[in-house]
Amino acid sequence: MEGRASISSDILARYAADAAREVEGVRGLVESHLHRHRGVRVLGEDGAVRIEIHLEAEWGASLPDVGREVQRRVRDYLERMADVEPEAVDVVVDEVAAPA
């Protein structure tokens, strides 16, 4: 059987957002008018997918550790749920929550 199945960028963005929110040290995603899905931008070119995630980190969290864990979880989640291997997962920490 021939044919092709594709997954919309909105679904990939939703999956990436869900995975990122599960990471300890992530307070939430940061909305931007550039993104169709709050805090996540999916870029695709020539079959390659690149994910850009904008987030707010918890005060006191190690930002490099949070970034690496978000990258790992998003990549694993997309591979498992959508059979998509992103070319890159870029994490941008736009905000750090104020100390309590």
Secondary structure as GFF3:
##gff-version 3
##sequence-region A 1 100
A	DSSP	alpha_helix	9	21	.	.	.	ID=ss1
A	DSSP	beta_strand	26	29	.	.	.	ID=ss2
A	DSSP	beta_strand	40	45	.	.	.	ID=ss3
A	DSSP	beta_strand	48	57	.	.	.	ID=ss4
A	DSSP	alpha_helix	63	82	.	.	.	ID=ss5
A	DSSP	beta_strand	88	96	.	.	.	ID=ss6
###
